[in-house]
Every structure is written in C-alpha cells, then in structure tokens.
Amino acid sequence: MMRILITGANGQVGYELLRALSKSPPLQGEGLGGDGFGFGFAEENPTLPLRGRGSEANTPPGGGGVRRFSPLPPGEAERLVRNHNCEIIPATRSGRLEGGSACETIDLADSNNLSAALDRLAPDLIINAAAYTAVDRAEDEPELAQRINGDTPGFLGAWAARHGARVVHYSTDYVFDGDATAPYREDDATHPVSAYGRSKLAGEFALRDSGARHLILRTAWVYAARGHNFLRTMLRLGKERSELRVVDDQIGAPTPASLIADVTAQVIAQWCGGEQTSRDGTYHLVASGHTSWCGFARAIFERARYANLLHRIPEVHAIRTADYPTKATRPAWSVLDSTKLRDTFGVDLPDWQAALSRVIGEMSSR
Ligand SMILES: NC(=O)c1ccc[n+]([C@@H]2O[C@H](COP(=O)([O-])OP(=O)(O)OC[C@H]3O[C@@H](n4cnc5c(N)ncnc54)[C@H](OP(=O)(O)O)[C@@H]3O)[C@@H](O)[C@H]2O)c1
C-alpha cells in the first residue's frame, strides 16, 4: 500500500490532483456528507467499487468519518495505480473538502499539528499543493509567508528523510526576477523580487537541504474552472463590463491546474516506480508558448463567447504594468522552459491556447 498525502486539497492544484489521482465515487458514511466531491466520474458511476482495502481504507487510524480515496484505474493515474496499491489522503486547513465532506486537517503554519499528522498518517509520498499564495498580501505578512512557503517544505522534507518517504512540491516563476529574454531553465540564477517569491525560493532550498527524495515542480500563471484566478475574474468582469484594461507587458504561459495535476500524476507514476535518485530535483511545468495577461484575456473572451459562456466580447485595452500598480512587483518575463520535464518523463505539455480551449470547453459542458 502506498499512502499519498495531498496538502491544500481545496486549492486549484490540490483539487485537480485529487481528481486526477482518485477518480473515485463519493464515499457514503458517517460524517462524510451526502453530496460527495462532485466529480463527473463519480456521478456517472455511482456504484463503482473501491480499490485497495475497501471501506477500511476510508477510516483513519484515529477514528471514522474522515474521507480517504482509493483510486480507480482510468485516466492519467493508470500506471501509478497499476504499480502501486494507492491510498489517497486529502488534507485541508479546515478539515473539510469543498462540498463539506470531512478530510484530514493540516495547517502548515502549525508545526506541532503538522508533525502529529505526519506521524499518524505515515505517508509514503507527500504532495504539497498548499501554499501561501496571496502575492500582494505577502508584502505585509512576510513572516507568515516565510513560515508556510519557506519553512514547511523543509519540515516535510526532514520528516520524509527520517521515514524514507518522498515529497513532491510546487514552486513558482516568481523565484526569478523576470529580466530574462529567453525562457528560464531550471538552473538559471534565481532572484525573486517579491516577499512571496523569496518565501517560495526559501522553500525550494529547505526541501533540497532536507535530504529527502523530492521533486520541485515550478509552475506559473495557474488557473482553473474553480477557485480564485484570472480566468474566473475575466469571465465575471466580461459579464459586467463592455471595456477592460489589462496589463500587456508581463509575459508568461497560462497553465491550467488540471494540466499540472495530470502531468504530476504521470511523473510520480514513473518516479515512484524507480529507485534511482537521478531523476530527483527541480523541473519546470508550464503549458507551451507564451502570451501577455492582455493576450490571455482576449483569448478567454473569444473562447468564452464561442462556448456561449458570454453573450458579447468586451473591448480589451492594453495597458502597462506602471498603469496598474500592485503592492508586490511581478516579473515582466515569466516564461519557463519545460524541456527538462519533457525529456526526463516524456510528458506532453500542450500549447496554452489548446489548454485554455479545453478548460473553457469543460466549463461550457457542465
Ligand atoms: N496560482 C498561481 O498562479 C501559481 C503560480 C505559480 C506557482 N504556484 C504554486 O502552485 C502551488 C498550488 O497553487 P494554487 O494555485 O493551487 O494555490 P491556491 O489555489 O491558492 O491554493 C492554496 C491552498 O493552500 C492552502 N493553504 C494556505 N495556507 C495554508 C496553511 N497554513 N495550511 C494548510 N493549507 C494552507 C489554502 O487553503 P485555504 O483554502 O484554507 O485557504 C489553499 O487551499 C503553490 O505551491 C503555489 O505557490 C501557483
């Protein structure tokens, strides 16, 4: 049995990870709530049996009523499931999944809570999708950002190193200053220009220094059909306004959380299947190509109109970063080179426009 702990399971990436790795029907039982996670797979297949240890796999050592997932074979997690008998353990800060079901409670800012949870859950793999992601607020709360983003990866790594477990951790384009003109490679010099970026870079160093088997996946410009993100903000504003002003001099690769989750599932299926440490390390994981926020907004509106999510396309005016001051400085050039990930794990990273069409298509078919 391989036990996979996912922190931040209500976040954009955490939620999609749970979906990619679990594909399981909602569990029924005391304290589990009746509405389930709302996965299409589950709704279409309400009577599918659970794999693994059956219902006992859904009961934590300390008591009942906490949701666990035993994954089913289809989809991107197929190889992982085939090679390992997996138990997926979602954790959130509140102890509740979206929809109200109970799950493990893990607050990354509370090291006592974290330590006790790790000892009790004994994961073989920790996927740390939780993070302090309020980029502007981090300028006012650098200590909290540092504790969650900078210190916790080292704590997770130290626990994993002591117990022979592994850690997959997400980092960001914000570890770079954005002064480059070519896509950043993994070993390019880092130089964060915000408190958030500094905290995430500290987390990378802490995990590397912990001695744990690890993967650090740097991603960028994350969006999803749910949660707080640029896509959802644009769709809301597009309904409310006929004109918008959007920054045109920051360049990056919009990357769906579902793509990050699917690629993570493929990568860990291979990585956890091998004992050699040569593939451990840092990788860039973003959609291919690049655009500006303004280009992203226009692409969103075109596709959303085509998919009938909007009745008209608002006019988008390009502005400069200087015209839209924010508390935190953002890198002007956020393009990451994902060649190393493709070459090492053979994963497909579609163009950002194709990825966007897929997400909007899924939103319109709901
Ligand atoms: N979003 C982006 O554009 C972007 C870009 C580059 C890299 N990344 C990285 O990608 C990863 C996933 O980001 P995301 O977009 O999925 O972030 P997100 O949607 O903001 O989710 C972050 C999750 O972390 C949880 N969290 C925050 N503080 C916590 C704490 N003290 N204890 C436990 N959980 C806590 C939040 O819980 P609550 O729901 O309770 O607040 C939230 O569910 C992060 O490492 C992030 O740094 C994101």
The ligand as a MOL file (V3000), in Angstrom:
LIG
                    3D

  0  0  0     0  0            999 V3000
M  V30 BEGIN CTAB
M  V30 COUNTS 48 52 0 0 0
M  V30 BEGIN ATOM
M  V30 1 N -1.7000 30.3070 -8.5430 0
M  V30 2 C -0.6530 30.5480 -9.3420 0
M  V30 3 O -0.7480 31.3380 -10.3070 0
M  V30 4 C 0.6740 29.8760 -9.0970 0
M  V30 5 C 1.7540 30.2300 -9.8960 0
M  V30 6 C 2.9770 29.5890 -9.6910 0
M  V30 7 C 3.1070 28.6460 -8.7030 0
M  V30 8 N 2.0450 28.3400 -7.9020 0 CHG=1
M  V30 9 C 2.2490 27.3550 -6.8470 0
M  V30 10 O 1.4150 26.2230 -7.1260 0
M  V30 11 C 1.0100 25.6400 -5.8910 0
M  V30 12 C -0.5070 25.4900 -5.8890 0
M  V30 13 O -1.0700 26.7960 -6.0180 0
M  V30 14 P -2.6260 27.0210 -6.2190 0
M  V30 15 O -2.7910 27.9600 -7.3390 0
M  V30 16 O -3.3310 25.7130 -6.2340 0 CHG=-1
M  V30 17 O -2.9420 27.8030 -4.8830 0
M  V30 18 P -4.3550 28.1110 -4.2070 0
M  V30 19 O -5.4630 27.8190 -5.1400 0
M  V30 20 O -4.2230 29.4560 -3.5960 0
M  V30 21 O -4.4070 27.0210 -3.0610 0
M  V30 22 C -3.5230 27.0420 -1.9930 0
M  V30 23 C -4.1150 26.1590 -0.9260 0
M  V30 24 O -3.2000 26.1930 0.1720 0
M  V30 25 C -3.9660 26.2190 1.3330 0
M  V30 26 N -3.2640 26.8180 2.4440 0
M  V30 27 C -2.8490 28.0840 2.5960 0
M  V30 28 N -2.2870 28.2470 3.7870 0
M  V30 29 C -2.3480 27.0420 4.3980 0
M  V30 30 C -1.9490 26.5700 5.6620 0
M  V30 31 N -1.3710 27.3670 6.5680 0
M  V30 32 N -2.1610 25.2760 5.9680 0
M  V30 33 C -2.7660 24.4610 5.0890 0
M  V30 34 N -3.1820 24.8460 3.8680 0
M  V30 35 C -2.9740 26.1320 3.5440 0
M  V30 36 C -5.1810 27.0610 1.0040 0
M  V30 37 O -6.1740 26.6910 1.9160 0
M  V30 38 P -7.4920 27.5580 2.1620 0
M  V30 39 O -8.4160 27.0850 1.0710 0
M  V30 40 O -7.9030 27.1420 3.5330 0
M  V30 41 O -7.0840 28.9860 2.0570 0
M  V30 42 C -5.4700 26.6510 -0.4230 0
M  V30 43 O -6.4030 25.6010 -0.4900 0
M  V30 44 C 1.5620 26.5270 -4.7840 0
M  V30 45 O 2.7720 25.9880 -4.3200 0
M  V30 46 C 1.8380 27.8430 -5.4770 0
M  V30 47 O 2.8590 28.5650 -4.8470 0
M  V30 48 C 0.8170 28.9170 -8.0860 0
M  V30 END ATOM
M  V30 BEGIN BOND
M  V30 1 1 1 2
M  V30 2 2 2 3
M  V30 3 1 2 4
M  V30 4 1 4 5
M  V30 5 2 4 48
M  V30 6 2 5 6
M  V30 7 1 6 7
M  V30 8 2 7 8
M  V30 9 1 8 9
M  V30 10 1 8 48
M  V30 11 1 9 10
M  V30 12 1 9 46
M  V30 13 1 10 11
M  V30 14 1 11 12
M  V30 15 1 11 44
M  V30 16 1 12 13
M  V30 17 1 13 14
M  V30 18 2 14 15
M  V30 19 1 14 16
M  V30 20 1 14 17
M  V30 21 1 17 18
M  V30 22 2 18 19
M  V30 23 1 18 20
M  V30 24 1 18 21
M  V30 25 1 21 22
M  V30 26 1 22 23
M  V30 27 1 23 24
M  V30 28 1 23 42
M  V30 29 1 24 25
M  V30 30 1 25 26
M  V30 31 1 25 36
M  V30 32 1 26 27
M  V30 33 1 26 35
M  V30 34 2 27 28
M  V30 35 1 28 29
M  V30 36 1 29 30
M  V30 37 2 29 35
M  V30 38 1 30 31
M  V30 39 2 30 32
M  V30 40 1 32 33
M  V30 41 2 33 34
M  V30 42 1 34 35
M  V30 43 1 36 37
M  V30 44 1 36 42
M  V30 45 1 37 38
M  V30 46 2 38 39
M  V30 47 1 38 40
M  V30 48 1 38 41
M  V30 49 1 42 43
M  V30 50 1 44 45
M  V30 51 1 44 46
M  V30 52 1 46 47
M  V30 END BOND
M  V30 END CTAB
M  END
